[in-house]
C-alpha cells in the first residue's frame, strides 16, 4: 500500500497538454540534463505532496539532497523522478538514503495546474527516467511507473570517453574502475530488491547504441514496478501490490568484496553526463530523445 499518499493527483493527459506545448517539453528536456534539483510540491488538501527530483546525478547531488531534506519530514515521502542519469557511485549513495527514508518512487513531471500560487499541482506521468535514474527508481520501498512514462537503460562507461567510446583508448585501471562499479551496482540492485534481469538488460546496451526502453512486462520482470497504480482522489482501493521476485544469494555475495573494499573514487556515469565530470556514468546520450 502507498501509505501517506492517499490522494495523489495524477493528470492522465497527453504530453502537449501537460507540458504546455513543444516549448515547455523542450524546457523539461533541458532540465533533465542539468544537475539534479529537488523541490517540494504541495497539493493539500488533496494529498500530502511529493519531492520532485529533476536532472542528472553529480558528485554534489547526495549532499544537495541532505541539505534539501534538513528540517523536512520526508519519511515515506513520494519522490517523482525526471532524469537522464548521472554518476554511478553518487546515485547508489542517494538511492540508499531514499531507501532508509522508506521513500516511494515514481516517474513524472510536476506541473502547476493554474496560476494561483497556492493552487494544487499535478504529477504528469509523461517523463523520462534514463540510465542511473532507473536505479534511483529501484530505491523506492514501493515503485510505480505510469504507462506513459519512459524508462530506458544502457551500460555504465568511463565518463569522459562515452561520447566517442569506440575511438577512445583505455588502460587497465579504466577497466578495473568499470568492473568495480558494475560490482557495486550489482550489490545495490539486489539490496534494493531488483532482479538480475535489470543488470542483464542494462549491461547489454553499449553507449554508442540507442537506449533500450523497458516494456511494462520488463518493468515487472526486473522488479522496477511493485504496484499497478498510485492512489487518486476518491479512490478507496489504494494500490495493488505485485509479488516481488526472489533474489538468488549467489549474485549478492559475488559483489560484497567490491563494496567492502572500495577502490579509488573515479566515478562511472552514463553517456549523457559526460560533459559534466570524468569517471564512469550512466546518463542518456545527447540527442537520444
N, C-alpha and C positions, 0 to 999 in steps of 0.2 A: 504494500500500500504506500501511496505517496503522502505520508503524514505531514501536516502543516502546509500543504499546498492544495487545500480542499476546493478552491475555486479558481485555479489558474486559467486566465483568459487567453485562449489561443485563437488568433484570427486566421481562419482557414480560407484565405483569399489568394488570388493569383499574384505572381511576382510584381507585375507592374502596379497593381492596386496597393499592395503592401508597402512597396518601396517608393511610391510616388513617381513612377516612370523610369526611363533609362538613365537619366541623370542621377537620380537617387540610388539606383542599382550600382552605377559606376562608383559613386562615393562609398557605398558599402564595400565594394571590391577593394578599393584602395585602403580602407581601414583594416581589412583583413591582412594586409601586407605591412602594416606598421607595427611597432612594438605593442604588446598586449596592454589594453587598458581595462580597468574594472570600474563598474558603476552599479549603484543600487537602483533598481527600478521598482517604485512603489505602485501598488494597484489597489489599495484599500478603497472601498470596503469589500471588494470582490475577492481578494486573496492577500496572502502575506507579502508578496513581492518576490523579486529574484535578483541574482547577481548577473549582470551582463559582462561577458569576457570576450573581447574583440581584439584580434590581432595576433602577431606571432610571438612565441615564447623566446625571450632573450635571456642573457645572463642576469639581468636585473628583475625579471618577472617574479620569481618567488619572493624576493624582498618587497617588490611593489604590492604583491597580494597581502603580505603580512601587514604592511602599512595601511592598506585599504581595510583589512579585517579588524584592525585595532579599534576597540570600543564598540564594535558591532556584534550582535548575537547571530552568528552565521551557522550555528549547529543545525543540521538538517535542511539548510537552505538549498534552493534550486539554483544551479549555475547554467546559464544559457551560452553556448559556445558558437562563435562565428570566427574561424581561424584558419590560416594557411599552414600552421605547424610551428616549427622552430627547433630550438636546441633540445637534444635528446635528454641529457642529464638534468637540465633545469625543468623540463616537462615532467620527468619522473619525480623530481623533488616536489613540484607543485601538485602533481596528482596524489602523492602520499599525504600532503597537507589536506587536500579535499576529502580523501577517504577518512582521515582522522576526524574531520568535521561531520562525517555522516552525510555528506552532500548528495544531492540528486543532480544528475546531469542530463542535458538535452542539447539540441542544435536549433538555433533560431536567431532572428534579428528582432531586437526590441524597438518598437516604434510608438510614438505618441499618437493617440487616436484623435485628439483635437488640440486646438491652440491654447486652451486654458492650462496653465502650468500645473495645477493640482489635479488635472483630469487623469483618469486611469490610462495605463499603457497596455498594449497588446504585444504578445510574443509571436512574431511571424515565423512559421516553420520553414520558409524559403531561405536557406542559408547553407554555408559550406563548412565542413569540418575535414580538413585535409592533413595527411601525414601525421605528425606527432599530436595534432589535435585529437586524432582518433584515440590515442592512448590516454589523453586527458578525459575524454568522454568515458573511457573504461573505468576511470577512478570513482565514478558515482556509485554510491551504495545501491541506488536504483537508477536505471538508464532508459531513456525514451528517445526514439528518433522518428519524427514525423515522416510520412511517406514523401512529402515534397522536399525534404532536406537531402543534401548530397554529402555522403561520407566516402572519402577517397583515400587510397593507400599507395605507398611505394617504399622503396628501400631507404634506409639511412645512408648517408655518404659523408665524406670529408667536405666540410662546409665551403671552403674556398676553392674547391675544384669541381663542384657539382654542375656548374653551368656548362662545362665542356669536359665531362667526366672521361670520355674515351680518349681524348687527346692529352689529358693530364698525366704526370708521372707520379709514382707512389713509392714510398720507402717501406721497409719492414716495420718501422714504427707506426706508419699510417695504417697498415693492415692490422697491427696489434690494437690500435685505438678502435677501429671499426668492430673487430671481433669482441673486444672488451665491452663495447656499448651494446652490441647485439645480445651478449650475455646478460647485461644489466636489464635490458628491455625485456628479455625472456622471463627473468625472475619477477620483474614488476608485473608483467602480463598475468602470470599465474597467481601472484599475490592478490591481484585485483579481481580474480575470478574469471579472467578471459580464457579463451581456448587457444591451443596451438595452431588452429586454423587461421587465426588472425596474423600470427607471425609468418606462417607459410604464404598467405596471400600477399602480405606486405613485402616480404623479402624476395619475392619472385618478380618484382617490378623495378627495373633499373631506373635511375634518374633521367636517362635520355628518352624514356618512353612516357606516354601519357599516363596520368594517374589512373588507377583502377577503381571505379566506383562500385561499392558493395551493394548488392541487391538486398531486398528485405529478408530473403531467406539466409543470405550470408551474414547479415547483421545478427540474426538469431543464432546461427551456427557458431559464430566467433564469440558470442557472449556479450556483444555490444548493446543488445537490447534485452531488458528484463521485464518490460511492461508493454502492453499494447496501446496505452493511452495515458494522457495526463488529465487530471480532473478538470472539468469545466463547470461554470456556474450552473447550479441547479441539478447537477449530476450526482446522484447518491451512490452510484456504482463504484466510485473511486477508480482504481486501476485493476487490470487483470495481470497477475504475476505469471511469468514464464518460469519453467523449471530450469535452473542453471545446470550446465554440463559439469560432470565430474572431471577434475584435472588430474592427470597422471603425475604422481610424485616424482618420477624419474626426470622429467623435464625441469622441475623446480631445483632438484639437487644439483643438476649439472651447471647451474648459474650461480650457486651460492658462493663459490670461491671467488668469482669475479666481484661480487658485491662486497664481500668482507675484506678483500684485499685490493682496494682501489688503486688504479694506475694514475699517472699524471693527467691532470684535468684539461685535456683538449676536448672540446665538446663536439658531438655529432649533431648535425642539423638536417633538415630536409631541404630539397633543392631550391626553394624559393627564398629562404632567409639568407642565402649565401652571401649576399652583398652586405649583410649587417655585421658578420663576425666570422672568424675562422672556426674550424672544428667540424664535427660530424653533425648533420642535422636532418630534419625530416619536414620539409615545407614544400608546398606545391610549386613546381617550376613556373616561372613567369610565362604568361600567355596561355596557360592551360585552361583558363575559364572563358 
